Amino acid sequence: MIVKQGRTPRLLPYDMSDIERGADGVLRYTALPSSLIEMLESTVTRSGSHEALVELGGERVTYQQLWDRAARVAGGLAAAGIASGDRVAINLPNGNDWAYAFFGILMAGGVVVPVNTRFSESEVEYVVTDSGAKYVFTADKPLPDGAPLVTKNRGKSDLAAIFYTSGTTGFPKGAMTTHENFLSNCETVKRVMKIPADLQMRNLISVPMFHVTGCNSQLLISVMYGGTTVIMPAFDVQLFLRTIVDERINVCVSVPAIYWLAMNQPNFSEYDMSGVRFCTYGGAPTAADVIAKLKAAWPNARLGNGFGLTETSSVSTFLPHEYCDERPETVGFAAPVVELDLFEPDPESGVGELLIRGQNVVAGYWNKPEQTKETFVDGWLHTGDLARLDDDGFCQIVDRKKDMVNRGGENVYCVEVESALVQHPDVFEVAVIGVPDAMMGEKVGAVIVPQPGSNPDPLDIRAFAKTLIADFKVPQFITFRKDPLPRNAGGKVLKPVLRKETEWGEQLRG
């Protein structure tokens, strides 16, 4: 592949100061802290008595208390034999303990391995085994506790975390995220959202903290600002609305499905949303009518659509408030230290695979040199998303090269689900596709050709699938087909044909 320099857009809507291009060609912010621990320590020095974390139904703690708790966790990990560079997994639900564990691992010099709490037992075992985690935080045991310890010899290029993202082969891939990756995303969020430095941030986390959105673009951005992170242990829409009012939330970051659900509550008008200053959503383009409803529902908020991947530490592009009405079909502009380009664009449509280069792009996949070599080429991340880039700099995602369903912000890879379903004794062949859904964007649907002579029960197939894959990957729609799946001459299933031909019944429960 020819080394690319990135496309220079006509419009540059962000603050581009204090950015330099390194010898490797990558754009970088020049004034970042040296590590996440230095960032937290700076905030503790400035705002030690300020409220840092609020767990709904739990504790409220200051930044000094967060530092002290994390340092004791680090001491406990060291007493348990954790040394610099060791991987430590967090298999905890949303809450203050998750944050103590995250910073405690870093203070011990370890590498954080967030675990998707919705993974099946076999998936969790794979993540723990593949990462080589020497300790696992779980909800059934207390946090490690010991003499306070803070390891401060970590630098920007050191590995800080491994976020596992589902793979098309059925095996999750661990994205190796450095301190610099995390820190650059924090600076990016500040610039693209145009958050004023004097904002007394009160940020509501309603998405999982094991995701890069909840961790990188909410918890850590609050820490950088010295703001308050309010954490929902589990999502409940009425609690979501009450919390925005009761906790004086001024920053909301979520997926379109949650906003859609909130706005469609019969009592939504009873809640005063005027205190929300920033309301961002992400994952995909959002329809113009939904944007209009968001503006009406959160009248004083700046809107924004962020797009990114686990491999880009969260935000890669952002559609700012000023352009949400004008270009809602796009995911906006490249973040300040991000460059975009296309691989093998079609000369007629202009569509090619989206390439991303920047300070936020992770160092590769843990223990997967071949997949790293295929995905990270000449400094560019091959995203697997098909896109268009126009001269103004807008990026439009038009399709997914990777075969997956975007279920309310959760990427469900079809091959993985198909591999599970085909193990059922009554399933002859199966194709998994997205079923359009007003709230979730898409839900998981399976078109199944049964084994000859069998009469499978869709609820039985769902129950079977739940033993093999996470619940959010299990099909909510199943339809049976007598004819073989439509395929091309090479034997590949023609999913566009299936999408057109398939009529879905009622959503399955149970």
C-alpha positions in Angstrom: 0.0 0.0 0.0 1.2 3.5 -0.8 1.9 5.6 2.3 -0.8 8.2 2.6 -0.6 11.7 4.0 -4.3 12.1 4.7 -6.8 14.3 3.0 -6.7 18.0 3.8 -10.3 19.3 4.3 -11.5 22.8 3.5 -13.3 23.1 6.9 -11.4 22.8 10.2 -14.0 23.5 12.9 -11.8 22.6 15.9 -9.0 24.2 17.9 -5.8 23.0 16.1 -3.3 24.7 18.3 -0.4 22.9 20.0 -0.4 20.0 17.5 2.8 18.8 15.8 3.5 16.0 13.3 6.0 13.5 14.6 8.8 11.8 12.7 6.4 8.8 12.1 4.0 11.1 10.3 1.4 11.1 13.2 -0.2 14.3 14.5 0.1 14.7 18.2 -1.1 17.1 21.0 2.1 18.5 22.5 1.0 19.4 26.0 -0.4 16.1 27.4 0.5 14.7 30.8 3.0 11.9 30.8 0.4 9.3 32.1 -3.1 8.8 33.4 -1.7 8.8 36.9 -0.1 12.2 36.4 -3.4 13.4 35.1 -5.3 12.2 38.1 -2.7 13.5 40.5 -2.9 16.9 38.9 -6.6 17.0 39.5 -6.3 15.8 43.1 -3.8 18.7 43.7 -6.2 21.2 42.2 -9.5 19.8 43.4 -8.9 17.2 46.1 -12.0 18.1 48.0 -14.3 18.2 44.9 -16.8 15.5 44.4 -15.3 12.9 42.0 -17.6 9.9 41.9 -21.3 9.4 42.7 -22.6 5.9 42.5 -26.4 6.0 42.4 -27.5 4.1 45.5 -23.9 4.1 46.8 -21.1 6.3 47.9 -20.2 9.9 47.1 -16.4 10.4 47.1 -14.0 13.3 46.6 -10.9 13.2 44.4 -8.7 12.8 47.4 -10.7 9.8 48.5 -10.6 8.4 45.0 -6.8 8.7 45.0 -6.5 7.1 48.5 -8.8 4.2 47.7 -7.0 3.5 44.4 -3.6 3.6 46.1 -4.7 1.1 48.7 -6.0 -1.2 45.8 -2.6 -0.8 44.2 -1.0 -1.8 47.5 -3.3 -4.8 47.8 -2.4 -5.9 44.2 1.3 -5.6 44.9 0.8 -7.8 48.0 -0.9 -10.3 45.8 2.1 -10.4 43.6 1.2 -8.0 40.8 4.2 -6.4 39.3 4.9 -3.7 36.6 3.4 -4.7 33.3 1.2 -7.5 34.7 -2.3 -7.7 33.3 -5.2 -7.4 35.7 -8.8 -7.9 34.6 -11.9 -6.0 35.8 -15.0 -8.1 35.7 -17.2 -5.7 37.7 -20.5 -3.9 37.0 -20.7 -0.1 36.8 -19.8 1.6 40.0 -17.2 3.3 42.1 -15.3 0.0 42.6 -14.8 -0.1 38.8 -13.0 3.3 39.0 -11.0 2.3 42.1 -9.9 -0.9 40.3 -9.0 1.0 37.1 -6.8 3.5 38.7 -5.5 1.0 41.3 -4.2 -1.3 38.6 -2.4 1.7 36.9 -0.9 2.8 40.3 0.5 -0.7 40.7 2.1 -0.4 37.3 -0.2 -3.0 35.8 -2.3 -3.1 32.6 -6.1 -2.9 32.9 -8.1 -5.5 31.1 -11.8 -4.4 31.1 -14.2 -7.4 30.8 -17.6 -7.1 29.1 -19.9 -8.2 31.9 -22.4 -9.5 29.4 -19.9 -12.0 28.0 -20.7 -15.7 28.5 -18.4 -17.7 30.8 -16.4 -19.1 27.9 -15.9 -15.6 26.5 -14.7 -14.2 29.9 -12.4 -17.2 30.2 -10.9 -16.5 26.8 -10.3 -12.8 27.6 -8.6 -13.7 31.0 -6.5 -16.4 29.4 -5.5 -14.6 26.3 -4.5 -11.5 28.2 -2.6 -13.5 30.7 -4.4 -11.7 33.6 -2.8 -12.6 36.9 -5.7 -11.2 38.9 -9.4 -10.7 38.2 -11.6 -8.2 40.0 -15.1 -9.8 40.5 -18.2 -8.7 42.3 -18.1 -11.7 44.7 -14.9 -10.6 46.5 -13.8 -7.4 48.1 -11.3 -5.1 46.5 -7.7 -5.9 47.4 -6.4 -3.6 50.2 -2.9 -2.8 51.3 -0.4 -0.2 52.2 -0.8 2.8 49.7 1.3 2.4 46.6 1.6 4.7 43.6 3.9 3.7 40.7 4.8 6.9 38.8 7.4 5.6 36.3 4.9 5.0 33.5 5.1 7.1 30.3 3.0 7.9 27.3 4.2 5.0 25.3 3.6 2.4 28.0 0.7 0.0 27.7 -2.2 1.0 30.0 -5.1 -1.2 29.0 -6.2 -4.0 26.7 -9.8 -3.5 25.6 -11.3 -6.7 24.0 -13.5 -6.2 20.9 -15.4 -9.0 19.3 -13.7 -10.5 16.3 -15.2 -11.8 13.0 -13.7 -15.2 13.7 -15.5 -15.5 17.0 -12.4 -14.7 19.1 -12.2 -11.3 20.7 -9.2 -9.1 19.9 -7.4 -7.1 22.6 -6.7 -3.5 21.5 -3.5 -2.4 23.2 -4.2 1.1 24.5 -1.3 3.2 25.7 -1.4 6.1 28.2 -0.9 8.4 25.2 -4.0 6.9 23.4 -6.1 7.6 26.5 -4.8 11.1 27.0 -5.2 12.1 23.4 -8.8 11.0 23.5 -9.4 13.2 26.5 -8.0 16.2 24.8 -10.0 15.4 21.6 -13.3 15.2 23.5 -12.5 18.6 25.2 -11.9 20.2 21.8 -14.6 18.7 19.6 -17.3 19.2 22.2 -16.0 22.7 22.9 -16.3 22.3 26.7 -15.3 25.5 28.5 -12.4 25.1 30.9 -14.5 26.6 33.8 -17.4 24.2 33.4 -18.3 22.4 36.7 -18.8 19.2 34.8 -21.4 16.7 36.1 -21.2 13.8 33.7 -23.7 10.9 33.8 -22.4 7.4 32.8 -25.4 5.4 31.6 -23.4 3.1 29.3 -21.1 0.3 30.4 -17.7 1.4 31.9 -16.0 -1.5 30.2 -16.7 0.2 26.8 -14.3 2.9 25.5 -17.2 5.4 25.6 -18.0 5.0 29.3 -14.3 4.7 30.4 -12.4 6.9 27.9 -14.9 9.6 26.9 -16.7 9.9 30.2 -14.9 8.8 33.3 -11.5 10.0 32.1 -12.7 13.3 30.6 -14.4 14.1 34.0 -11.1 13.3 35.8 -9.2 15.6 33.4 -11.6 18.5 34.2 -12.0 17.7 37.9 -15.6 17.1 37.3 -18.1 14.8 38.9 -18.9 11.4 37.4 -22.4 10.1 38.3 -22.5 6.4 37.7 -25.6 4.3 37.0 -25.0 0.7 38.1 -27.7 -0.5 35.8 -29.7 1.3 33.2 -33.3 2.3 34.0 -34.9 5.0 31.9 -36.9 6.6 34.7 -33.8 6.7 36.9 -31.9 8.1 34.0 -34.4 11.0 33.8 -34.6 11.6 37.5 -30.8 11.6 37.9 -30.3 14.2 35.2 -32.5 16.6 37.3 -31.6 15.5 40.8 -27.8 15.4 40.2 -27.8 18.6 38.1 -26.3 16.7 35.1 -24.8 19.0 32.5 -23.1 16.5 30.2 -24.9 13.5 28.7 -23.1 11.0 26.5 -25.0 8.0 25.3 -26.2 6.0 22.3 -29.2 7.1 20.2 -31.3 4.2 21.6 -31.2 5.6 25.2 -32.2 9.1 24.1 -35.0 7.7 21.9 -36.3 5.7 24.9 -36.1 8.7 27.2 -37.9 11.1 24.9 -40.7 8.6 24.3 -41.5 8.2 28.0 -45.1 9.4 28.7 -43.8 11.6 31.6 -40.8 13.0 29.8 -42.2 16.5 29.9 -42.3 16.4 33.7 -38.5 16.5 33.8 -36.6 19.7 33.4 -33.7 19.1 30.9 -32.7 22.7 30.6 -29.6 22.2 32.8 -27.9 19.9 30.2 -25.2 21.8 28.4 -23.8 19.0 26.2 -25.7 16.1 24.7 -23.7 13.8 22.5 -24.6 10.6 20.8 -22.5 8.2 18.7 -22.0 5.2 16.6 -23.7 6.0 13.4 -25.5 8.8 11.4 -28.7 9.9 13.1 -31.9 10.8 11.2 -32.7 14.5 10.9 -36.1 14.1 12.7 -34.4 12.5 15.7 -31.9 15.4 15.8 -34.9 17.9 15.8 -36.4 16.0 18.7 -33.1 16.0 20.6 -32.9 19.8 20.2 -36.4 20.3 21.4 -35.9 17.9 24.4 -32.6 19.3 25.5 -33.1 23.0 24.6 -29.9 24.4 26.0 -27.5 21.6 25.0 -24.9 21.5 22.3 -25.5 18.4 20.3 -22.8 16.3 18.7 -22.3 12.9 17.0 -19.1 11.1 17.8 -17.8 8.1 15.8 -15.0 5.8 16.7 -13.8 2.3 17.4 -12.1 0.5 20.3 -9.0 0.6 18.1 -9.1 4.4 18.1 -9.6 4.7 21.9 -13.1 6.1 21.3 -13.5 9.3 19.2 -12.2 9.6 15.7 -14.7 11.9 14.0 -17.2 14.3 15.4 -20.2 16.2 13.9 -20.5 19.4 15.9 -23.7 21.1 16.9 -23.4 23.7 14.1 -23.6 21.0 11.4 -26.0 18.5 13.0 -28.9 19.8 10.9 -26.9 20.5 7.8 -25.1 17.2 7.4 -26.9 14.6 9.6 -26.1 11.8 7.2 -22.4 12.1 8.2 -20.3 11.5 11.3 -18.6 14.8 10.9 -15.0 15.8 10.7 -11.7 14.1 11.7 -10.7 14.8 15.3 -7.9 17.4 15.6 -5.0 14.8 15.7 -6.8 12.3 13.3 -6.3 12.0 9.6 -8.7 10.1 7.3 -8.3 8.5 4.0 -9.8 5.8 1.8 -8.4 2.5 0.7 -9.2 1.5 -2.8 -12.1 3.9 -3.4 -14.5 3.2 -6.1 -13.9 5.7 -8.9 -17.7 6.1 -9.5 -19.2 6.2 -6.0 -16.1 7.4 -4.2 -16.7 4.7 -1.6 -13.7 3.0 -0.1 -12.5 1.4 3.2 -12.1 4.1 5.8 -8.5 4.5 7.0 -7.6 6.3 10.2 -4.2 7.6 11.5 -3.6 9.5 14.7 -2.3 9.7 18.2 -5.5 7.8 19.4 -4.9 4.7 17.3 -3.9 1.8 19.5 -0.6 -0.1 19.3 -2.1 -3.2 17.8 -3.8 -6.4 18.9 -2.5 -8.3 21.9 -1.1 -11.7 21.0 -2.3 -11.4 17.4 0.6 -10.4 15.2 -1.0 -11.5 11.9 -4.3 -9.6 12.6 -2.2 -6.6 13.7 -0.2 -6.7 10.5 -3.4 -6.9 8.4 -5.3 -4.1 10.2 -2.5 -1.6 11.0 -0.6 -0.9 7.8 2.0 1.8 7.3 0.7 3.6 10.4 -3.0 3.5 9.1 -5.8 1.6 10.8 -8.0 -0.3 8.3 -11.4 0.2 10.0 -13.5 -2.2 7.9 -16.0 0.5 7.4 -16.9 1.7 4.0 -17.1 5.5 3.7 -17.0 8.6 1.5 -14.9 11.7 2.3 -15.9 15.0 0.7 -13.7 18.1 0.1 -15.1 19.9 3.1 -13.9 17.1 5.4 -17.2 15.4 6.2 -17.1 11.6 6.6 -20.1 9.5 5.6 -20.2 5.9 6.7 -22.2 4.1 4.0 -21.8 0.4 4.9 -19.8 -2.1 6.9 -17.2 -4.2 5.3 -17.2 -6.2 8.4 -20.3 -8.3 8.7 -21.9 -7.1 11.9 -25.1 -5.7 13.5 -25.0 -2.5 15.4 -27.4 -3.2 18.3 -27.8 0.0 20.2 -24.1 0.7 20.1 -23.0 -2.9 20.7 -21.3 -4.4 17.7 -22.5 -8.0 17.1 -20.5 -9.9 14.5 -22.8 -12.1 12.4 -20.2 -14.8 11.9 -19.8 -15.3 15.6 -23.6 -15.7 16.1 -24.0 -17.9 13.0 -21.2 -20.2 14.4 -23.1 -20.6 17.6 -26.5 -21.2 16.0 -25.3 -23.8 13.5 -24.3 -26.0 16.4 -27.9 -26.5 17.3 -28.9 -30.0 16.1 -32.0 -28.7 14.2 -30.2 -26.0 12.3 -29.0 -26.9 8.8 -27.8 -23.4 7.8 -28.2 -19.9 9.1 -27.6 -16.3 8.2 -27.7 -13.5 10.7 -28.7 -10.0 9.7 -29.8 -6.8 11.3 -33.5 -6.1 11.8 -34.3 -2.3 11.7 -35.5 -1.0 15.0 -36.6 2.5 15.9 -35.0 2.5 19.4 -31.9 0.3 19.0 -31.1 1.1 15.4 -30.8 -2.7 14.7 -31.6 -5.9 16.5 -30.2 -9.3 15.8 -32.2 -11.5 13.4 -31.5 -15.0 12.2 -32.8 -16.7 9.1 -32.6 -20.4 9.6 -33.0 -23.4 7.2 -33.9 -26.3 9.5 -32.5 -29.8 9.2 -34.7 -32.0 7.1 -37.5 -33.5 9.1 -37.0 -31.3 12.1 -39.4 -28.8 13.6 -37.2 -26.4 15.7 -38.7 -24.2 18.4 -37.2 -20.6 18.2 -37.2 -20.2 22.0 -35.2 -23.4 22.3 -32.7 -22.1 19.8 -32.5 -18.8 21.7 -31.9 -20.7 25.0 -29.2 -22.8 23.2 -27.5 -19.7 21.9 -27.4 -18.1 25.4 -25.1 -21.0 26.5 -22.5 -20.1 23.9 -22.6 -16.3 23.4 -23.4 -13.1 25.3 -27.1 -12.3 25.7 -26.9 -9.1 23.5 -25.7 -11.3 20.6 -28.6 -13.8 20.8 -31.2 -13.2 18.0 -34.3 -11.5 19.1 -36.0 -12.4 15.8 -35.9 -15.8 14.2 -37.6 -16.9 11.0 -37.5 -20.3 9.3 -37.0 -20.8 5.6 -37.7 -23.9 3.5 -35.5 -23.0 0.6 -31.7 -22.9 0.8 -30.2 -19.5 1.6 -29.5 -17.5 -1.5 -25.9 -17.5 -2.5 -23.6 -16.1 -5.2 -21.5 -18.2 -7.6 -18.7 -18.3 -5.0 -21.0 -19.7 -2.3 -21.4 -16.5 -0.3 -24.8 -15.8 1.2 -26.5 -12.9 -0.5 -27.6 -11.0 2.6 -29.0 -8.0 0.7 -31.4 -10.5 -0.9 -32.3 -11.9 2.5 -33.0 -8.4 3.9 -35.4 -7.7 1.0 -37.1 -11.1 1.1 -37.4 -11.7 4.9 -40.6 -10.9 6.8 -40.0 -10.8 10.5 -42.6 -11.9 13.0 -42.9 -10.8 16.6 -39.9 -10.2 18.7 -39.0 -13.3 20.8 -39.1 -13.1 24.6 -37.4 -15.4 26.9 
